[in-house]
């Protein structure tokens, strides 16, 4: 990844979209993974050869989701 640091909160209504762009005179083919909300959109641009980075991101997102599930389960168990 090139250098950029940002912070945004995912919300239950956050959306995601994948767009595939064919090669043009100015650039080769690429894929855009866009995650958005009302105020912020984040677009990740992936070129051929970076599929492993996207798969690693998907694994990390799944791990984060599992952690949130465990947190929610612990909170629910504490309320019982």
Residue pairs with C-beta under 8 A, 6 or more apart in sequence:
1 53
6 42
8 37
8 40
8 42
10 35
10 37
11 37
13 37
14 35
14 36
14 37
15 35
15 36
15 37
16 33
16 34
16 35
16 36
17 33
17 34
17 36
18 31
18 32
18 33
18 34
19 31
19 32
19 34
20 29
20 31
21 27
21 29
21 30
21 31
21 32
22 29
23 29
28 47
28 48
29 47
29 48
30 45
30 46
30 47
30 48
31 45
31 46
31 54
32 43
32 44
32 45
32 46
33 43
33 44
33 46
33 54
34 41
34 42
34 43
34 44
35 41
35 42
35 43
35 44
36 42
44 54
44 57
46 53
46 54
